[in-house]
Amino acid sequence: MIDLLIVGGGPAGLATGILARRAGLVVTVVDRRPGAPVDKACGEGLMPDGVAALERLGVAAEGLEGRPFRGIRYVDGETVAEGGFPAAPGLGVRRTRLHAALVGRAEEVGVEIRWGRKVESLDHRPGPLGGSFTARLGSGEPLPARWLVAADGLLSPLRRMAGLAAAPARRRRFGVRRHFAVGGGGGTGPAAVPDKVEVWWGDRCEAYVTPVADDEVGVAILWGGRKAGFDELLAGFPRLAGRLAGCPPRSRDRGAGPLLQRVRGVVRGNLVLVGDAAGYVDAITGEGLSLAFGQAEALAAAVAAGDPARYAAAHRRLGRLPDAMARLLLAVERRPWLRRRTVRALAADPALFDRLLALHVRALPPSAFGWNGTARLLRGLLTA
């Protein structure tokens, strides 16, 4: 009998499987894609707390051939604000390398992974607390398990089948990503691998430049409104486009969205949601992977204890700060005058930016930021 059947073999599903298997559970992962590694439109920057979570999974950052970054740099017109992490750096790494490492670790601890298997339907048996679900593959084969985990991504079919999807949002945001060879990677333009993740702000659009190797960056662009192509969006950042001129692309464009996905809950009976399937606000804070690993830790512990309500409570606790920060940044993003003032305020007070980043990566509790930090930010906004 399978203890834990995980639908979706991305980072959230694999991390859950690794931790559950280490707790002694029998774990099977099924994924509709043909095999690993799997790529995805992603900013590819792991925050320091995400790097620490990856190490706890048994995946060493040194083996991923990524590129450390020391903080965040905001660029808005001629204004540049820089903030540094308090201790350990983050890590930029190609999604394919990260995925391959997680697959290898999952197989090492004894997780069974079945590629090319699509769950077509769920059989529901009514009962207390939502009853129980059994996944049924396209061949008609049922896969009974004590616990069923939906880790099948942003547009999760299982979330919809289980009745946990909420009404779609009216505001729609999308993302698209492309890699470029820079520095020693054969590019002829002036680009170089940055020491921080760069966020280039525009009106209703942001470009994120993440170092992912010694000679490569990933550029992810997020925007709201109609769908658009990468080159059209990049043209809205002339200085960045100039820096990348002559730098050869190293990947085809990958898109994602709509980003905002609401859920009615993350547990129904024996079915639980994790990662992007468990609801998503936006990629604007770059915390998706760190949050997914934290959810995986909480879910594995709750399943091992036979207490799904424990996971639901942990999910709310883990998401409270990143969701609030994402909504705050989105409010700033929608108001150009406020965005410009915010970046100017952070440029004038780098120590405040450092404290915000420490809060962001959970090195500083919200209580430590306190009224003093809030007053400094408000004062900066008024005088910027």
C-alpha angles and dihedrals in degrees: 000000000000112000095195126021110190118195107204127043099212125115095284094050095043093047090051090049094049093051095044091049090050087054089059100260125139105244133190124182121198124190131178092219118094098243150307146343098046122193126209139177099268138144087235095213115130112202117224093262089052091052089052091050090050090053089052088055088057096254111128115217090216091066095055097075090227132141124250119230125198103209146316130301120199118203119190113166106304094341119100124186122184131194129180133212114251098237129338120040128241122245131234111205136163110258092232092058092047092049094048090051093050092048090051092049093047091052090046093058093045106264112154111226121194112191123197094032118128124195106224101179147358125235109216124203112192117233145122118330093009101320124245136302132212120196117230121201126220090261089060092252112145118220107202117197138162091239130024118203122197107209094150099127144249097328093037112188090197091056088057094044091052093051093244098118115105127209114295118258121253093222110073125198127181138190135210130183138198132173125225133197107234139167106005092003097094098269119141097201127093094258120126133184105269123226090222135039105264121217112196110198124211135159107297090339137082132189119208119201112197126181107230101168139002090273104024142070133189117221115202120183123199123192144156131234127028124015116266141174127257096248093049091051095044089054087067088069103055096175093050092044088052092052091052095045109123094014108125118234114246100192141029118255118272124193137196139186175302082286103197109080121172126202134198090218141324099240131054115165108306094343120095134179125224136176119001089345088066093065132290134214105186144308091241094107096045091228101120099110095040090052092046092053091049090051090049091055092049093045095049091050093048094048092047088053093045091236115121091173087066089060093048090055092046091049091055091047094048093048099045099086100035092046091050092048092048092051091047093052091046089053089052091045092055092054111059094191091054092044092054092048091048094052091046090050092051091046090054093048110037091169089061090052088051090053092049090052091049088054090047095054093042094248088119124042117230090246090060091056088052132146093320093061092043091050091050091052093048091047089051092051091051095049100036 
